[in-house]
Amino acid sequence: QVQLVESGGGLVQAGGSLRLSCVGIGITFRMADMGWYRQAPGKQRELVATVSTGGSTNSADSVKGRFTISRDNAKNTVYLQMDSLQPEAPAVYYCPALAPFRSWGQGTQVTVSS
């Protein structure tokens, strides 16, 4: 049994910040590459950022300079720091394990108002 529990979402005004957290249960976090994805209604799920087991990170061009992914293996947690948030449709953010196995949680919703 592997669970990924995302939290930290909510409503924030444009220009504000949020930090999302993803806690792994039943998983040795340091052994998995992790990522953040988001999905808005009627849209495809898109990759936001990834962090490898070694801590190497990548992020989508659309969020570079504004979003930062990080991990704390001691706490079995992955974070997504989101700054300078832009108005957009509400999206659910997911923190999947990507490799060597794949697992998805239920996500946490983020809404940025104008």
N, C-alpha and C positions, 0 to 999 in steps of 0.2 A: 504494500500500500504506500503510494507516494501522493502527497498533497502539496500543492503550492497555493498559498493564501495571500492574495494581494490586498492591500489596504492603503489608505491615505488619500483616496480620491474625494472629490467634492466639487463645490461651486466656488469659482474664483473669478475675480475681475481681470480683464485684459491687462497685461503688464505685471500681474502678480506671479506668485510662485507656489508650487506644491512639491512635496516630496513623497513619492510612492514607495511603499515597502513590499517586499515579497519574502515570506517566510516559508522555508521548506520543512516539511514534516515527513519522516520516513525516507529521508534522502541524505546522503553525504554530500553536502553542497559543494565542497571543494573539488569533487570529482566530476562536476557537470559544467559544461558551457551553458550560460544562461542568456536570456534576452528579454527585451521588452517589445511588445507589439501593441498596436492599437487598432480598433475597428469602430467606425462610425456607422450609423444606420444606413443600409443600402450600399455600403462601400466594402471594398475588399480589405481584409486585414493586412496591415502594413507593418514592416519592420521599423522600429524606432532606434534600437541600439542593442549591442551584444557585448558580453564580457566573457572572456575565456577563463578556463581553470587557472591560468597563469596571471590573470588580471589584465590582459590586453583587451582594449575596447575599440569598438567601431560604432559609428552612429550615422543615421540617415542625413543626407545633405540638408533636409528641411529643418532639422533640429540642431545642427552643429552650432556650437557656440552658445546654445541656450539650454540644452538638456545634457545631463551627465549621468552615466551609469556607473555604479560601483558595487562592490561586494564586500561583505564582512563574513568570512567563513566561520569565525568563532561563534557568530550569532545565527548562522545559517540563513543569512538574509542578503537580498539584493535590493539596491535602491535605484530610484530614478529621480534625480533632482531636476525639476522643471522650472526654469526661470523665463521671464519675458514671455509669458503665455499670451497667445494670440486668440482672438475670437474665432470660434469655429463650432460646428455641431458637436454635441456631446459624443464622447467616444469612450469605449471600454478598453482599459489597458490591461494587458495580460503579461505575465512573467513566466514564459515556458522554459523548461529545461530542453536544450537543443541536442546535446550530445554528451555522452555516448548513448543516451536514451532520450526519448521525447515524452514530455508530460505537460499538461496544461491545467491551470486553475480556472476559477470562475470569473476573474477579473475584477477591476474596480473602476467605477465610472468617473470621468473627469468632464466637467462642464466649464467652459470659459465664456463669460458674458462680456458684452460690449461695454 
